[in-house]
């Protein structure tokens, strides 16, 4: 199976891990949408307070209610980090 075929299969099956760099007014809603449809999402941001807030399931963006964010964090579909994260395909 080619790399392209593997990626397409993982996307289709929601097995791909999505990385979002920057969790502001564009990044956080994008991360939430990917997580809401079943992808595992890792958001990366340099601001520790944003990372902490997301990992508590608390939104700091008016367009994303905490009631929408919290279940995604609790289910493990969405998390945030300040560190670079390497995902190795299996």
PDB file of N, CA, C and O in Angstrom:
ATOM      1  N   UNK A   1       0.852  -1.179   0.000  1.00  0.00           N
ATOM      2  CA  UNK A   1       0.000   0.000   0.000  1.00  0.00           C
ATOM      3  C   UNK A   1       0.897   1.242   0.000  1.00  0.00           C
ATOM      4  O   UNK A   1       1.855   1.315   0.769  1.00  0.00           O
ATOM      5  N   UNK A   2       0.595   2.194  -0.842  1.00  0.00           N
ATOM      6  CA  UNK A   2       1.402   3.411  -0.925  1.00  0.00           C
ATOM      7  C   UNK A   2       1.106   4.320   0.258  1.00  0.00           C
ATOM      8  O   UNK A   2       0.118   4.134   0.969  1.00  0.00           O
ATOM      9  N   UNK A   3       1.966   5.298   0.459  1.00  0.00           N
ATOM     10  CA  UNK A   3       1.766   6.276   1.521  1.00  0.00           C
ATOM     11  C   UNK A   3       0.453   7.027   1.328  1.00  0.00           C
ATOM     12  O   UNK A   3      -0.283   7.269   2.284  1.00  0.00           O
ATOM     13  N   UNK A   4       0.175   7.386   0.095  1.00  0.00           N
ATOM     14  CA  UNK A   4      -1.079   8.092  -0.204  1.00  0.00           C
ATOM     15  C   UNK A   4      -2.285   7.225   0.148  1.00  0.00           C
ATOM     16  O   UNK A   4      -3.236   7.704   0.765  1.00  0.00           O
ATOM     17  N   UNK A   5      -2.248   5.969  -0.235  1.00  0.00           N
ATOM     18  CA  UNK A   5      -3.357   5.061   0.070  1.00  0.00           C
ATOM     19  C   UNK A   5      -3.527   4.880   1.579  1.00  0.00           C
ATOM     20  O   UNK A   5      -4.647   4.822   2.087  1.00  0.00           O
ATOM     21  N   UNK A   6      -2.416   4.794   2.274  1.00  0.00           N
ATOM     22  CA  UNK A   6      -2.468   4.658   3.733  1.00  0.00           C
ATOM     23  C   UNK A   6      -3.099   5.894   4.365  1.00  0.00           C
ATOM     24  O   UNK A   6      -3.955   5.781   5.242  1.00  0.00           O
ATOM     25  N   UNK A   7      -2.674   7.074   3.919  1.00  0.00           N
ATOM     26  CA  UNK A   7      -3.235   8.308   4.452  1.00  0.00           C
ATOM     27  C   UNK A   7      -4.727   8.406   4.154  1.00  0.00           C
ATOM     28  O   UNK A   7      -5.515   8.745   5.037  1.00  0.00           O
ATOM     29  N   UNK A   8      -5.114   8.116   2.933  1.00  0.00           N
ATOM     30  CA  UNK A   8      -6.529   8.181   2.572  1.00  0.00           C
ATOM     31  C   UNK A   8      -7.367   7.193   3.388  1.00  0.00           C
ATOM     32  O   UNK A   8      -8.481   7.517   3.797  1.00  0.00           O
ATOM     33  N   UNK A   9      -6.839   5.998   3.625  1.00  0.00           N
ATOM     34  CA  UNK A   9      -7.540   5.012   4.453  1.00  0.00           C
ATOM     35  C   UNK A   9      -7.696   5.519   5.880  1.00  0.00           C
ATOM     36  O   UNK A   9      -8.767   5.395   6.474  1.00  0.00           O
ATOM     37  N   UNK A  10      -6.625   6.090   6.429  1.00  0.00           N
ATOM     38  CA  UNK A  10      -6.678   6.596   7.806  1.00  0.00           C
ATOM     39  C   UNK A  10      -7.647   7.776   7.935  1.00  0.00           C
ATOM     40  O   UNK A  10      -8.353   7.898   8.935  1.00  0.00           O
ATOM     41  N   UNK A  11      -7.674   8.631   6.931  1.00  0.00           N
ATOM     42  CA  UNK A  11      -8.628   9.743   6.949  1.00  0.00           C
ATOM     43  C   UNK A  11     -10.053   9.225   6.852  1.00  0.00           C
ATOM     44  O   UNK A  11     -10.925   9.661   7.604  1.00  0.00           O
ATOM     45  N   UNK A  12     -10.293   8.316   5.950  1.00  0.00           N
ATOM     46  CA  UNK A  12     -11.629   7.755   5.758  1.00  0.00           C
ATOM     47  C   UNK A  12     -12.129   7.069   7.027  1.00  0.00           C
ATOM     48  O   UNK A  12     -13.297   7.205   7.389  1.00  0.00           O
ATOM     49  N   UNK A  13     -11.242   6.329   7.705  1.00  0.00           N
ATOM     50  CA  UNK A  13     -11.609   5.579   8.903  1.00  0.00           C
ATOM     51  C   UNK A  13     -11.487   6.392  10.194  1.00  0.00           C
ATOM     52  O   UNK A  13     -11.706   5.871  11.288  1.00  0.00           O
ATOM     53  N   UNK A  14     -11.137   7.665  10.057  1.00  0.00           N
ATOM     54  CA  UNK A  14     -10.956   8.548  11.221  1.00  0.00           C
ATOM     55  C   UNK A  14      -9.855   8.045  12.149  1.00  0.00           C
ATOM     56  O   UNK A  14      -9.918   8.238  13.363  1.00  0.00           O
ATOM     57  N   UNK A  15      -8.837   7.393  11.560  1.00  0.00           N
ATOM     58  CA  UNK A  15      -7.698   6.903  12.335  1.00  0.00           C
ATOM     59  C   UNK A  15      -6.542   7.893  12.342  1.00  0.00           C
ATOM     60  O   UNK A  15      -5.645   7.777  13.177  1.00  0.00           O
ATOM     61  N   UNK A  16      -6.541   8.854  11.440  1.00  0.00           N
ATOM     62  CA  UNK A  16      -5.464   9.846  11.368  1.00  0.00           C
ATOM     63  C   UNK A  16      -5.533  10.756  12.588  1.00  0.00           C
ATOM     64  O   UNK A  16      -6.616  11.117  13.047  1.00  0.00           O
ATOM     65  N   UNK A  17      -4.379  11.117  13.098  1.00  0.00           N
ATOM     66  CA  UNK A  17      -4.300  12.099  14.179  1.00  0.00           C
ATOM     67  C   UNK A  17      -4.052  13.455  13.529  1.00  0.00           C
ATOM     68  O   UNK A  17      -3.117  13.621  12.745  1.00  0.00           O
ATOM     69  N   UNK A  18      -4.901  14.419  13.865  1.00  0.00           N
ATOM     70  CA  UNK A  18      -4.831  15.745  13.269  1.00  0.00           C
ATOM     71  C   UNK A  18      -4.081  16.677  14.210  1.00  0.00           C
ATOM     72  O   UNK A  18      -4.380  16.727  15.403  1.00  0.00           O
ATOM     73  N   UNK A  19      -3.120  17.409  13.688  1.00  0.00           N
ATOM     74  CA  UNK A  19      -2.397  18.412  14.468  1.00  0.00           C
ATOM     75  C   UNK A  19      -2.782  19.804  14.001  1.00  0.00           C
ATOM     76  O   UNK A  19      -2.793  20.087  12.803  1.00  0.00           O
ATOM     77  N   UNK A  20      -3.097  20.666  14.947  1.00  0.00           N
ATOM     78  CA  UNK A  20      -3.450  22.055  14.651  1.00  0.00           C
ATOM     79  C   UNK A  20      -2.440  22.939  15.370  1.00  0.00           C
ATOM     80  O   UNK A  20      -2.291  22.852  16.589  1.00  0.00           O
ATOM     81  N   UNK A  21      -1.750  23.784  14.624  1.00  0.00           N
ATOM     82  CA  UNK A  21      -0.774  24.697  15.218  1.00  0.00           C
ATOM     83  C   UNK A  21      -1.441  26.054  15.382  1.00  0.00           C
ATOM     84  O   UNK A  21      -1.857  26.677  14.405  1.00  0.00           O
ATOM     85  N   UNK A  22      -1.537  26.499  16.611  1.00  0.00           N
ATOM     86  CA  UNK A  22      -2.196  27.761  16.941  1.00  0.00           C
ATOM     87  C   UNK A  22      -3.637  27.504  17.324  1.00  0.00           C
ATOM     88  O   UNK A  22      -4.413  26.989  16.520  1.00  0.00           O
ATOM     89  N   UNK A  23      -4.000  27.858  18.542  1.00  0.00           N
ATOM     90  CA  UNK A  23      -5.339  27.568  19.054  1.00  0.00           C
ATOM     91  C   UNK A  23      -6.101  28.843  19.386  1.00  0.00           C
ATOM     92  O   UNK A  23      -6.700  28.979  20.452  1.00  0.00           O
ATOM     93  N   UNK A  24      -6.057  29.768  18.442  1.00  0.00           N
ATOM     94  CA  UNK A  24      -6.785  31.016  18.597  1.00  0.00           C
ATOM     95  C   UNK A  24      -8.163  30.932  17.969  1.00  0.00           C
ATOM     96  O   UNK A  24      -8.812  29.887  18.011  1.00  0.00           O
ATOM     97  N   UNK A  25      -8.604  32.029  17.392  1.00  0.00           N
ATOM     98  CA  UNK A  25      -9.956  32.137  16.847  1.00  0.00           C
ATOM     99  C   UNK A  25     -10.176  31.321  15.580  1.00  0.00           C
ATOM    100  O   UNK A  25     -11.320  31.138  15.162  1.00  0.00           O
ATOM    101  N   UNK A  26      -9.125  30.834  14.969  1.00  0.00           N
ATOM    102  CA  UNK A  26      -9.251  29.934  13.818  1.00  0.00           C
ATOM    103  C   UNK A  26      -8.898  28.506  14.229  1.00  0.00           C
ATOM    104  O   UNK A  26      -9.627  27.567  13.909  1.00  0.00           O
ATOM    105  N   UNK A  27      -7.792  28.345  14.930  1.00  0.00           N
ATOM    106  CA  UNK A  27      -7.302  27.017  15.276  1.00  0.00           C
ATOM    107  C   UNK A  27      -8.196  26.230  16.211  1.00  0.00           C
ATOM    108  O   UNK A  27      -8.433  25.044  15.978  1.00  0.00           O
ATOM    109  N   UNK A  28      -8.701  26.858  17.266  1.00  0.00           N
ATOM    110  CA  UNK A  28      -9.538  26.116  18.210  1.00  0.00           C
ATOM    111  C   UNK A  28     -10.841  25.651  17.564  1.00  0.00           C
ATOM    112  O   UNK A  28     -11.193  24.482  17.719  1.00  0.00           O
ATOM    113  N   UNK A  29     -11.576  26.504  16.850  1.00  0.00           N
ATOM    114  CA  UNK A  29     -12.783  25.993  16.186  1.00  0.00           C
ATOM    115  C   UNK A  29     -12.482  24.871  15.185  1.00  0.00           C
ATOM    116  O   UNK A  29     -13.264  23.928  15.067  1.00  0.00           O
ATOM    117  N   UNK A  30     -11.372  24.962  14.474  1.00  0.00           N
ATOM    118  CA  UNK A  30     -10.990  23.917  13.540  1.00  0.00           C
ATOM    119  C   UNK A  30     -10.709  22.610  14.286  1.00  0.00           C
ATOM    120  O   UNK A  30     -11.150  21.542  13.861  1.00  0.00           O
ATOM    121  N   UNK A  31      -9.982  22.698  15.387  1.00  0.00           N
ATOM    122  CA  UNK A  31      -9.684  21.518  16.192  1.00  0.00           C
ATOM    123  C   UNK A  31     -10.963  20.887  16.730  1.00  0.00           C
ATOM    124  O   UNK A  31     -11.107  19.665  16.722  1.00  0.00           O
ATOM    125  N   UNK A  32     -11.880  21.709  17.190  1.00  0.00           N
ATOM    126  CA  UNK A  32     -13.154  21.217  17.723  1.00  0.00           C
ATOM    127  C   UNK A  32     -13.943  20.493  16.629  1.00  0.00           C
ATOM    128  O   UNK A  32     -14.514  19.432  16.879  1.00  0.00           O
ATOM    129  N   UNK A  33     -13.979  21.051  15.436  1.00  0.00           N
ATOM    130  CA  UNK A  33     -14.733  20.418  14.342  1.00  0.00           C
ATOM    131  C   UNK A  33     -14.142  19.062  13.958  1.00  0.00           C
ATOM    132  O   UNK A  33     -14.885  18.103  13.749  1.00  0.00           O
ATOM    133  N   UNK A  34     -12.824  18.974  13.864  1.00  0.00           N
ATOM    134  CA  UNK A  34     -12.197  17.686  13.565  1.00  0.00           C
ATOM    135  C   UNK A  34     -12.504  16.676  14.669  1.00  0.00           C
ATOM    136  O   UNK A  34     -12.854  15.534  14.374  1.00  0.00           O
ATOM    137  N   UNK A  35     -12.380  17.074  15.925  1.00  0.00           N
ATOM    138  CA  UNK A  35     -12.657  16.174  17.042  1.00  0.00           C
ATOM    139  C   UNK A  35     -14.123  15.756  17.062  1.00  0.00           C
ATOM    140  O   UNK A  35     -14.439  14.607  17.369  1.00  0.00           O
ATOM    141  N   UNK A  36     -15.008  16.676  16.738  1.00  0.00           N
ATOM    142  CA  UNK A  36     -16.449  16.384  16.772  1.00  0.00           C
ATOM    143  C   UNK A  36     -16.855  15.322  15.755  1.00  0.00           C
ATOM    144  O   UNK A  36     -17.838  14.610  15.963  1.00  0.00           O
ATOM    145  N   UNK A  37     -16.110  15.208  14.661  1.00  0.00           N
ATOM    146  CA  UNK A  37     -16.448  14.180  13.663  1.00  0.00           C
ATOM    147  C   UNK A  37     -15.636  12.896  13.856  1.00  0.00           C
ATOM    148  O   UNK A  37     -15.691  11.994  13.019  1.00  0.00           O
ATOM    149  N   UNK A  38     -14.880  12.813  14.961  1.00  0.00           N
ATOM    150  CA  UNK A  38     -14.255  11.554  15.328  1.00  0.00           C
ATOM    151  C   UNK A  38     -12.756  11.442  15.223  1.00  0.00           C
ATOM    152  O   UNK A  38     -12.197  10.395  15.550  1.00  0.00           O
ATOM    153  N   UNK A  39     -12.082  12.494  14.776  1.00  0.00           N
ATOM    154  CA  UNK A  39     -10.626  12.447  14.721  1.00  0.00           C
ATOM    155  C   UNK A  39     -10.041  12.731  16.105  1.00  0.00           C
ATOM    156  O   UNK A  39     -10.649  13.437  16.909  1.00  0.00           O
ATOM    157  N   UNK A  40      -8.869  12.185  16.373  1.00  0.00           N
ATOM    158  CA  UNK A  40      -8.089  12.568  17.536  1.00  0.00           C
ATOM    159  C   UNK A  40      -7.289  13.794  17.125  1.00  0.00           C
ATOM    160  O   UNK A  40      -6.630  13.795  16.085  1.00  0.00           O
ATOM    161  N   UNK A  41      -7.351  14.841  17.949  1.00  0.00           N
ATOM    162  CA  UNK A  41      -6.728  16.119  17.598  1.00  0.00           C
ATOM    163  C   UNK A  41      -5.763  16.547  18.698  1.00  0.00           C
ATOM    164  O   UNK A  41      -6.085  16.493  19.885  1.00  0.00           O
ATOM    165  N   UNK A  42      -4.584  16.968  18.281  1.00  0.00           N
ATOM    166  CA  UNK A  42      -3.618  17.560  19.195  1.00  0.00           C
ATOM    167  C   UNK A  42      -3.427  19.002  18.748  1.00  0.00           C
ATOM    168  O   UNK A  42      -2.968  19.263  17.636  1.00  0.00           O
ATOM    169  N   UNK A  43      -3.783  19.928  19.619  1.00  0.00           N
ATOM    170  CA  UNK A  43      -3.590  21.340  19.340  1.00  0.00           C
ATOM    171  C   UNK A  43      -2.310  21.821  19.989  1.00  0.00           C
ATOM    172  O   UNK A  43      -2.025  21.488  21.140  1.00  0.00           O
ATOM    173  N   UNK A  44      -1.549  22.593  19.265  1.00  0.00           N
ATOM    174  CA  UNK A  44      -0.271  23.098  19.783  1.00  0.00           C
ATOM    175  C   UNK A  44      -0.333  24.614  19.817  1.00  0.00           C
ATOM    176  O   UNK A  44      -0.688  25.257  18.829  1.00  0.00           O
ATOM    177  N   UNK A  45       0.016  25.176  20.964  1.00  0.00           N
ATOM    178  CA  UNK A  45       0.035  26.626  21.105  1.00  0.00           C
ATOM    179  C   UNK A  45       1.151  27.000  22.067  1.00  0.00           C
ATOM    180  O   UNK A  45       1.487  26.227  22.965  1.00  0.00           O
ATOM    181  N   UNK A  46       1.727  28.181  21.885  1.00  0.00           N
ATOM    182  CA  UNK A  46       2.826  28.626  22.744  1.00  0.00           C
ATOM    183  C   UNK A  46       2.334  29.236  24.047  1.00  0.00           C
ATOM    184  O   UNK A  46       3.121  29.435  24.972  1.00  0.00           O
ATOM    185  N   UNK A  47       1.051  29.532  24.131  1.00  0.00           N
ATOM    186  CA  UNK A  47       0.500  30.183  25.312  1.00  0.00           C
ATOM    187  C   UNK A  47       0.008  29.142  26.316  1.00  0.00           C
ATOM    188  O   UNK A  47      -0.972  28.439  26.069  1.00  0.00           O
ATOM    189  N   UNK A  48       0.701  29.054  27.450  1.00  0.00           N
ATOM    190  CA  UNK A  48       0.380  28.037  28.446  1.00  0.00           C
ATOM    191  C   UNK A  48      -1.051  28.165  28.960  1.00  0.00           C
ATOM    192  O   UNK A  48      -1.704  27.154  29.219  1.00  0.00           O
ATOM    193  N   UNK A  49      -1.542  29.383  29.110  1.00  0.00           N
ATOM    194  CA  UNK A  49      -2.912  29.555  29.637  1.00  0.00           C
ATOM    195  C   UNK A  49      -3.955  28.973  28.676  1.00  0.00           C
ATOM    196  O   UNK A  49      -4.967  28.433  29.124  1.00  0.00           O
ATOM    197  N   UNK A  50      -3.722  29.074  27.372  1.00  0.00           N
ATOM    198  CA  UNK A  50      -4.640  28.459  26.397  1.00  0.00           C
ATOM    199  C   UNK A  50      -4.582  26.935  26.495  1.00  0.00           C
ATOM    200  O   UNK A  50      -5.615  26.266  26.501  1.00  0.00           O
ATOM    201  N   UNK A  51      -3.387  26.407  26.570  1.00  0.00           N
ATOM    202  CA  UNK A  51      -3.206  24.959  26.687  1.00  0.00           C
ATOM    203  C   UNK A  51      -3.897  24.449  27.945  1.00  0.00           C
ATOM    204  O   UNK A  51      -4.617  23.452  27.895  1.00  0.00           O
ATOM    205  N   UNK A  52      -3.688  25.115  29.060  1.00  0.00           N
ATOM    206  CA  UNK A  52      -4.300  24.697  30.320  1.00  0.00           C
ATOM    207  C   UNK A  52      -5.820  24.767  30.249  1.00  0.00           C
ATOM    208  O   UNK A  52      -6.508  23.851  30.700  1.00  0.00           O
ATOM    209  N   UNK A  53      -6.339  25.839  29.690  1.00  0.00           N
ATOM    210  CA  UNK A  53      -7.781  26.017  29.574  1.00  0.00           C
ATOM    211  C   UNK A  53      -8.407  24.900  28.741  1.00  0.00           C
ATOM    212  O   UNK A  53      -9.409  24.307  29.141  1.00  0.00           O
ATOM    213  N   UNK A  54      -7.820  24.621  27.599  1.00  0.00           N
ATOM    214  CA  UNK A  54      -8.353  23.553  26.742  1.00  0.00           C
ATOM    215  C   UNK A  54      -8.305  22.217  27.459  1.00  0.00           C
ATOM    216  O   UNK A  54      -9.279  21.465  27.430  1.00  0.00           O
ATOM    217  N   UNK A  55      -7.195  21.911  28.097  1.00  0.00           N
ATOM    218  CA  UNK A  55      -7.059  20.618  28.767  1.00  0.00           C
ATOM    219  C   UNK A  55      -7.983  20.478  29.976  1.00  0.00           C
ATOM    220  O   UNK A  55      -8.217  19.364  30.444  1.00  0.00           O
ATOM    221  N   UNK A  56      -8.503  21.574  30.478  1.00  0.00           N
ATOM    222  CA  UNK A  56      -9.552  21.540  31.516  1.00  0.00           C
ATOM    223  C   UNK A  56     -10.938  21.439  30.879  1.00  0.00           C
ATOM    224  O   UNK A  56     -11.932  21.217  31.570  1.00  0.00           O
ATOM    225  N   UNK A  57     -10.993  21.603  29.560  1.00  0.00           N
ATOM    226  CA  UNK A  57     -12.272  21.581  28.865  1.00  0.00           C
ATOM    227  C   UNK A  57     -12.997  22.904  28.916  1.00  0.00           C
ATOM    228  O   UNK A  57     -14.211  22.960  28.720  1.00  0.00           O
ATOM    229  N   UNK A  58     -12.255  23.981  29.182  1.00  0.00           N
ATOM    230  CA  UNK A  58     -12.845  25.312  29.295  1.00  0.00           C
ATOM    231  C   UNK A  58     -12.466  26.159  28.081  1.00  0.00           C
ATOM    232  O   UNK A  58     -11.289  26.316  27.759  1.00  0.00           O
ATOM    233  N   UNK A  59     -13.479  26.695  27.422  1.00  0.00           N
ATOM    234  CA  UNK A  59     -13.228  27.509  26.233  1.00  0.00           C
ATOM    235  C   UNK A  59     -12.957  28.957  26.603  1.00  0.00           C
ATOM    236  O   UNK A  59     -13.525  29.481  27.562  1.00  0.00           O
ATOM    237  N   UNK A  60     -12.098  29.590  25.847  1.00  0.00           N
ATOM    238  CA  UNK A  60     -11.797  31.014  26.014  1.00  0.00           C
ATOM    239  C   UNK A  60     -12.214  31.792  24.765  1.00  0.00           C
ATOM    240  O   UNK A  60     -11.897  32.974  24.627  1.00  0.00           O
ATOM    241  N   UNK A  61     -12.922  31.127  23.867  1.00  0.00           N
ATOM    242  CA  UNK A  61     -13.382  31.748  22.634  1.00  0.00           C
ATOM    243  C   UNK A  61     -14.914  31.742  22.638  1.00  0.00           C
ATOM    244  O   UNK A  61     -15.518  30.680  22.790  1.00  0.00           O
ATOM    245  N   UNK A  62     -15.547  32.895  22.475  1.00  0.00           N
ATOM    246  CA  UNK A  62     -17.011  32.960  22.551  1.00  0.00           C
ATOM    247  C   UNK A  62     -17.743  32.034  21.573  1.00  0.00           C
ATOM    248  O   UNK A  62     -18.830  31.548  21.887  1.00  0.00           O
ATOM    249  N   UNK A  63     -17.167  31.784  20.398  1.00  0.00           N
ATOM    250  CA  UNK A  63     -17.836  30.935  19.414  1.00  0.00           C
ATOM    251  C   UNK A  63     -17.801  29.447  19.765  1.00  0.00           C
ATOM    252  O   UNK A  63     -18.532  28.655  19.169  1.00  0.00           O
ATOM    253  N   UNK A  64     -16.972  29.066  20.710  1.00  0.00           N
ATOM    254  CA  UNK A  64     -16.870  27.670  21.134  1.00  0.00           C
ATOM    255  C   UNK A  64     -17.312  27.577  22.592  1.00  0.00           C
ATOM    256  O   UNK A  64     -16.549  27.921  23.494  1.00  0.00           O
ATOM    257  N   UNK A  65     -18.537  27.116  22.826  1.00  0.00           N
ATOM    258  CA  UNK A  65     -18.986  27.006  24.214  1.00  0.00           C
ATOM    259  C   UNK A  65     -18.244  25.882  24.951  1.00  0.00           C
ATOM    260  O   UNK A  65     -17.878  24.868  24.358  1.00  0.00           O
ATOM    261  N   UNK A  66     -18.037  26.084  26.223  1.00  0.00           N
ATOM    262  CA  UNK A  66     -17.408  25.059  27.051  1.00  0.00           C
ATOM    263  C   UNK A  66     -18.186  23.759  26.971  1.00  0.00           C
ATOM    264  O   UNK A  66     -17.596  22.679  27.017  1.00  0.00           O
ATOM    265  N   UNK A  67     -19.493  23.847  26.853  1.00  0.00           N
ATOM    266  CA  UNK A  67     -20.326  22.640  26.766  1.00  0.00           C
ATOM    267  C   UNK A  67     -20.029  21.823  25.513  1.00  0.00           C
ATOM    268  O   UNK A  67     -20.316  20.627  25.479  1.00  0.00           O
ATOM    269  N   UNK A  68     -19.467  22.437  24.499  1.00  0.00           N
ATOM    270  CA  UNK A  68     -19.062  21.725  23.293  1.00  0.00           C
ATOM    271  C   UNK A  68     -17.637  21.184  23.422  1.00  0.00           C
ATOM    272  O   UNK A  68     -17.337  20.087  22.950  1.00  0.00           O
ATOM    273  N   UNK A  69     -16.773  21.953  24.057  1.00  0.00           N
ATOM    274  CA  UNK A  69     -15.365  21.582  24.181  1.00  0.00           C
ATOM    275  C   UNK A  69     -15.133  20.485  25.212  1.00  0.00           C
ATOM    276  O   UNK A  69     -14.392  19.536  24.955  1.00  0.00           O
ATOM    277  N   UNK A  70     -15.751  20.608  26.359  1.00  0.00           N
ATOM    278  CA  UNK A  70     -15.471  19.711  27.484  1.00  0.00           C
ATOM    279  C   UNK A  70     -15.651  18.224  27.147  1.00  0.00           C
ATOM    280  O   UNK A  70     -14.779  17.424  27.486  1.00  0.00           O
ATOM    281  N   UNK A  71     -16.749  17.826  26.493  1.00  0.00           N
ATOM    282  CA  UNK A  71     -16.889  16.392  26.179  1.00  0.00           C
ATOM    283  C   UNK A  71     -15.810  15.872  25.229  1.00  0.00           C
ATOM    284  O   UNK A  71     -15.429  14.705  25.309  1.00  0.00           O
ATOM    285  N   UNK A  72     -15.327  16.708  24.351  1.00  0.00           N
ATOM    286  CA  UNK A  72     -14.272  16.295  23.425  1.00  0.00           C
ATOM    287  C   UNK A  72     -12.963  16.057  24.169  1.00  0.00           C
ATOM    288  O   UNK A  72     -12.228  15.117  23.866  1.00  0.00           O
ATOM    289  N   UNK A  73     -12.682  16.909  25.137  1.00  0.00           N
ATOM    290  CA  UNK A  73     -11.474  16.749  25.957  1.00  0.00           C
ATOM    291  C   UNK A  73     -11.619  15.518  26.852  1.00  0.00           C
ATOM    292  O   UNK A  73     -10.692  14.715  26.964  1.00  0.00           O
ATOM    293  N   UNK A  74     -12.777  15.373  27.482  1.00  0.00           N
ATOM    294  CA  UNK A  74     -13.001  14.238  28.391  1.00  0.00           C
ATOM    295  C   UNK A  74     -12.941  12.901  27.665  1.00  0.00           C
ATOM    296  O   UNK A  74     -12.532  11.899  28.251  1.00  0.00           O
ATOM    297  N   UNK A  75     -13.340  12.874  26.409  1.00  0.00           N
ATOM    298  CA  UNK A  75     -13.312  11.626  25.635  1.00  0.00           C
ATOM    299  C   UNK A  75     -11.926  11.307  25.087  1.00  0.00           C
ATOM    300  O   UNK A  75     -11.694  10.216  24.566  1.00  0.00           O
ATOM    301  N   UNK A  76     -11.000  12.267  25.207  1.00  0.00           N
ATOM    302  CA  UNK A  76      -9.652  12.062  24.689  1.00  0.00           C
ATOM    303  C   UNK A  76      -9.507  12.407  23.212  1.00  0.00           C
ATOM    304  O   UNK A  76      -8.448  12.177  22.628  1.00  0.00           O
ATOM    305  N   UNK A  77     -10.541  12.949  22.608  1.00  0.00           N
ATOM    306  CA  UNK A  77     -10.491  13.315  21.198  1.00  0.00           C
ATOM    307  C   UNK A  77      -9.729  14.613  20.956  1.00  0.00           C
ATOM    308  O   UNK A  77      -9.271  14.859  19.840  1.00  0.00           O
ATOM    309  N   UNK A  78      -9.589  15.437  21.976  1.00  0.00           N
ATOM    310  CA  UNK A  78      -8.918  16.731  21.823  1.00  0.00           C
ATOM    311  C   UNK A  78      -8.053  17.000  23.036  1.00  0.00           C
ATOM    312  O   UNK A  78      -8.495  16.866  24.177  1.00  0.00           O
ATOM    313  N   UNK A  79      -6.821  17.378  22.773  1.00  0.00           N
ATOM    314  CA  UNK A  79      -5.928  17.808  23.849  1.00  0.00           C
ATOM    315  C   UNK A  79      -5.005  18.881  23.299  1.00  0.00           C
ATOM    316  O   UNK A  79      -4.863  19.042  22.086  1.00  0.00           O
ATOM    317  N   UNK A  80      -4.388  19.601  24.201  1.00  0.00           N
ATOM    318  CA  UNK A  80      -3.506  20.696  23.807  1.00  0.00           C
ATOM    319  C   UNK A  80      -2.142  20.515  24.457  1.00  0.00           C
ATOM    320  O   UNK A  80      -2.002  19.883  25.505  1.00  0.00           O
ATOM    321  N   UNK A  81      -1.147  21.089  23.800  1.00  0.00           N
ATOM    322  CA  UNK A  81       0.221  20.978  24.293  1.00  0.00           C
ATOM    323  C   UNK A  81       1.031  22.184  23.830  1.00  0.00           C
ATOM    324  O   UNK A  81       0.720  22.802  22.811  1.00  0.00           O
ATOM    325  N   UNK A  82       2.062  22.508  24.583  1.00  0.00           N
ATOM    326  CA  UNK A  82       3.031  23.518  24.146  1.00  0.00           C
ATOM    327  C   UNK A  82       4.213  22.845  23.471  1.00  0.00           C
ATOM    328  O   UNK A  82       5.030  23.509  22.833  1.00  0.00           O
ATOM    329  N   UNK A  83       4.303  21.560  23.605  1.00  0.00           N
ATOM    330  CA  UNK A  83       5.446  20.808  23.082  1.00  0.00           C
ATOM    331  C   UNK A  83       5.156  20.277  21.695  1.00  0.00           C
ATOM    332  O   UNK A  83       4.008  20.006  21.341  1.00  0.00           O
ATOM    333  N   UNK A  84       6.206  20.134  20.924  1.00  0.00           N
ATOM    334  CA  UNK A  84       6.090  19.441  19.647  1.00  0.00           C
ATOM    335  C   UNK A  84       5.797  17.978  19.960  1.00  0.00           C
ATOM    336  O   UNK A  84       6.404  17.393  20.857  1.00  0.00           O
ATOM    337  N   UNK A  85       4.882  17.405  19.229  1.00  0.00           N
ATOM    338  CA  UNK A  85       4.504  16.013  19.456  1.00  0.00           C
ATOM    339  C   UNK A  85       4.758  15.238  18.178  1.00  0.00           C
ATOM    340  O   UNK A  85       4.349  15.649  17.093  1.00  0.00           O
ATOM    341  N   UNK A  86       5.429  14.125  18.319  1.00  0.00           N
ATOM    342  CA  UNK A  86       5.688  13.297  17.146  1.00  0.00           C
ATOM    343  C   UNK A  86       4.752  12.115  17.170  1.00  0.00           C
ATOM    344  O   UNK A  86       4.689  11.374  18.151  1.00  0.00           O
ATOM    345  N   UNK A  87       4.028  11.945  16.085  1.00  0.00           N
ATOM    346  CA  UNK A  87       3.125  10.819  15.948  1.00  0.00           C
ATOM    347  C   UNK A  87       3.746   9.855  14.955  1.00  0.00           C
ATOM    348  O   UNK A  87       3.995  10.217  13.805  1.00  0.00           O
ATOM    349  N   UNK A  88       3.994   8.647  15.388  1.00  0.00           N
ATOM    350  CA  UNK A  88       4.580   7.647  14.512  1.00  0.00           C
ATOM    351  C   UNK A  88       3.466   6.754  13.975  1.00  0.00           C
ATOM    352  O   UNK A  88       2.699   6.189  14.755  1.00  0.00           O
ATOM    353  N   UNK A  89       3.367   6.620  12.653  1.00  0.00           N
ATOM    354  CA  UNK A  89       2.349   5.742  12.103  1.00  0.00           C
ATOM    355  C   UNK A  89       2.631   4.296  12.462  1.00  0.00           C
ATOM    356  O   UNK A  89       3.786   3.876  12.537  1.00  0.00           O
ATOM    357  N   UNK A  90       1.583   3.550  12.681  1.00  0.00           N
ATOM    358  CA  UNK A  90       1.767   2.130  13.012  1.00  0.00           C
ATOM    359  C   UNK A  90       1.627   1.269  11.788  1.00  0.00           C
ATOM    360  O   UNK A  90       1.751   0.048  11.875  1.00  0.00           O
TER     361      UNK A  90
END
